[in-house]
Amino acid sequence: MHASRENVARAFGGGKVILLGEHGVVYGRPGLAAGIRRGVTATAEVCEHALLQCEPWGVEVECSAERHGGARGEATLAHAFAAVLRDYPELPKVRVRVEIDLPGGAGLGCSAAIGVAVVGALDRFHGVVRSAQEIAEASMAWERVFHGNPSGIDNAVSAMGGVVVFRRDAGVRPVPLARRLWLVVGNSEEPSSTKDMVANVAARHAEDEVWSNRRFDAMAELCGRGERACVGGDLEALGQAMLENQELLRDFDLVTPRLDAMCLAALGARALGAKVTGAGGGGCMVALARDAAAAEGIRDAIAETSGSAFVAAVECSQREAET
């Protein structure tokens, strides 16, 4: 479907947090994820060449077939840009400037948010109209450059917003929210490698499948409880599921002392639940607040521990929230 072209077109791609079930999804169990209203804004406008500018990284690249190189990953960005441009009938003479408001490599879906924002801006620039799900699918070309064979959950949540259940064999299913969720995200600023953490869990699984499968099954049960809590607006039940999931992640040695201290600080400030989000071993944690005022207090408590935290409201649908 086509609409009128826009000379200056903007689009947004949101970040994400995993509320329940990370690592279990690798083994066929469901995960519960939420899109947050912090992410990446892309602006597309006419230019003599196809350029991608990334701020505040201070990076500018042209599309390229090369995949690697550059001190700040410029070649990978150039290749990812080229991958999404192939979806359009001719090489666009367009400059896309992305403003990134997410930490990279922290488990918040930064690369997927960039891809979704870039595709959304290019679509509007060319007058292409697609659904949020179609934008998520188109932006997978970007994400494959960075992650090889990504699950697709980051792109789906970035484009769709709200809360979703994800399962590798069934894809993404939106979860209707009875009420807005107030989350607080804390960044430990400890480096974390998703690849390494997944490998560590895989090694534990290979060592004792019965032990690990019992925990993955428990994560799946928590996802079911969490989904019902979202539908029913039961914040206490969702928070309790998050706490229990944290203990399962601890069993896999994914909770660092600093992340643990941040979660305890959040609970001390009356968070309903707090846990590692994403691969663990560093990166971020997420806490559930009762309301906006409580979220501010939790943010301050986490910031005193980690030095970096922000409040994120989760709407029923990110796309609806924009309109």
N, C-alpha and C positions, 0 to 999 in steps of 0.2 A: 504494500500500500504506500502511496506517495502523497505528500502534502507540499505546500509551497516551501521553497528553500529559505534558509535564514542566513543573512550575511554575517551575523555574529550569533553563534549558537552555543548554548551552555547546557551542561548536564551534570548530574551528581551520581557518584557511586559511594555507597556507604560501607563502613567497616562492619565487622561481625564479632560476636563472642559465641563460644560454645557453652551453653548452659549445663548440658548434661551429655555424657556418653562419648567424649573424645577417646580415641584409641579403640574403643569398642567397635566403631564404624569400620575400621580396617578388617575386622573379623565378622562382618555381616550383621552387626547389631545396629540399632537406630541411634541417631544423635539428635539432640534438640539444640537449635541455634537461633540467635536473635540478631537482627540487623540494627545497627546503632546510627544515630544522626550525627555522626562525625566520620569524615572520610575524605573524598577527593572531588573537587570541582574542575571540570574541563571546559575550556572555551575554544571554539573553532572559528577561524576567520580566514579570509582570502590572503594568500601569500604566493610569492613566485615559486616556492618549492614546498614540498611536503616536509614540514618540520614538527618536531615534538620538543616542547620545553617543559622541564620539570622544576617546579619551585616548591620548597626552598632549597632544593638540592643544587641549583645553579647548573643544570645539565641541559644541553641542547643537542639534538641529534636529527639526522635525516634517516629515512627508512633505508634499511640495508639487509642484504642476505646473510651477512656475517652474524654469528651467534655469540661470540665471546670477545672480550678485550675491553680495555679502558679501566682506569683506576676506580671508577664509580659505576661500572657495569654499563657504560654507554652503548657498547655493541649489542648487548642483550636487549636493552631498551629499543634500539634502532630496529633490531630484528622483530621484536614483538609489535612495534608500530607497523612495520611492513606486513606482518601477518594479518592485522585487522584491516589494513587498507586494501588487501586483495578481495575483500568482500564487496567492493564498489566497482562499477563498470570501467572506470579509468582512474589512473593515479591522480588523486585530487591535488590541486594546488591550494593547500590549506596548511595553516599553522595551528597546532593544537597546544594550548598552554594548560598544564595541569597544576593545580594548587593542592598540595598534599598536606592533610592535617591528621595523619596517622603515623605512628612509628613503624618503620619497616622491620621485618623479622621478629615481630613481637606476638604473633598469633592472632592479629586483628584483621587479617585479610587485606593488607595494604595493596599488594600487586593486583588482586582481583578487583578492588575498588577502582584502581587506575584504569584497568581494562574496561570496566563497565562505564565509567565516566567518559573515556575516549570514544567508545562505540556510540554512546548516547549523543555526544556532541556531534560526531560525524554524521549520524543519522539525521539530526535536525538540520545540519548544514546542507545536506543533500535532499532534504524533504522526504526522507524515508521514515515511515511510521511502523514501529514494531511494538509488540507487547513486552512487558518486563521479562517474561520468560524467554522470549526470542532474543532480547538484548543479552540476557545471561548466556544463552547458547552461543551467540555470535562472539561474545568476549572470551569464550574458551580458547579461541585461537591465540589470544594474548597470553592467557594463563599457561597454555601448553609450552610456550617458549621458556617460561620460568620454572615450571614444575613437572614437565614431561607428561605425566598421566594423572592430572589432578582429578579429584572426586567430583568437582563441580559445585560443591556446597557453598564455597566462598562466593562464587559468581552469582549463584541463585539468590543468596541472602542479600548480597550487595544490591542487586537489581530490584528484588521484590520487597525487601524490608520485612518488618514484622517478625513473627516467630515461625519457624518451619521445623518439621521432622524430616530427617534425611536418612535414607538407607541406600546402600550401594546398588542393591538389586531392584530398587523401586523408585529411586530418584527423590525429588523434593515434594513435600506436601505441606501447604500452608496450614497454620494452626490459628483458628479464630481466638482473639484475645478478648476476655470479658472486661479488662481494664488495662490501662497503660502500665507498662513496667518501668520502674526507675532503677537503673543499674549504675554502679560506680565501678569504673575500670582503673586499676592501678598497674603501673608499669614498673617492674622490678629493675629494669635496665640491665638485667643479667642476660648475656647472649644465650640464645637457645636455637638449636638446630632441629627442625622438625624431622629431618632425615635421620639424625642420630637418635632422637628419642623414640621414633618408630622402630628403629633397628634394635634398641635396647629392650623394648617391650616384646618384639619378635623373638629375641633371644630367650627371654623369660618364658614366653609361650612355648618355644621349642623344648625348653628344659622341663617344663611341667604343664602339659596342656590341660589337665584336669583342674589344677589350681587356677590357671589364668582364665579358662573358660567359665569357671564358676563366678569369677569377678566380672567378666564381660556380660554374662547373663544377668548379674545384679545391676549392671549399668543399664541394660535394656529395660529391666523392670522399673528403674528409676526414671527413664525417659517416658515410659507410659504414665507413671504417676505425675511427672512434670507436665506432660501434655494435658492431662485431665485438670491439673491445677490451673493452667493457663486458661483453659476453656471456662472453668468455673470461677475464676478470679480469686482462687485460694492462695494468697501470697505465702502464708505460713507453710503450706504443703510444698510449694515450689522451693522455698528456702531450705526446708528439711531435706528434700531430695538433693539439693546442691551440697549440703553438708555431708551426706552419706556418700555422694560421688567423690568428694574430696578425700575421704578415707580410702576409697578404692584406688585412687590415683597415688596416694601415699604408699600403698602396698607395692606399687611398681616403681617406687623411688623417683617420682616425678615432681615432688613438692620440695623445693629448696628451702633452707632455713629462712631466707629473706621473704619468699612468697608466703611461707607459713606465718611469719610475723605480721605481714600485711593483712592476711586473712583474719588473724586474731585481733588485730587493731580494728578491723571493720566490725567484727562481732562485738568487740568491746564498745563500739559506738552504736550498738543495737541494730546491726544488719540482721536480716532474717536468714541469710545464708551467704557463704563466701567460699570460693574455691579457685583453684588454678583454672585458666581457660586456655585451650589450645594444647600444644604438644607437651608443655611443662618443661621442667629442668631449667627454668628461667622464663623470660617473657612476662606475661600479664596474669593477673587474677581479676575476678569479677565478684562483686557483692550485690545482693538484692536489698533494696530499701523499701520501706513501707510507703513513702511518699517523697515529694520533691524536697521538703524541708529536712527530712531524715537523711536523704541522699547527700545534702550539703555537709552535714555533720560527719557522715561516714567518709566523704572525700577528704575532709580536713584531717581525720584520724589516720587515713592511709597515707596521705601526703607527709605527715610527720614521720612516718616510718620509711617510705620509699622515695619521697621527694617528687613524685609524679602521679597524679590521679585526676580523673575527670568524670563528670556525671553524664550519663547517656540515657535519654528517654526512648523507649521502644514503643512505637505506634502500632496500631493494628496493621497498617500497610504503609511502607515508606512512600510509595508512589501516591497514595491518597493524601499523605501528610504534606506533599509538595504542592498539591492542587487546592 
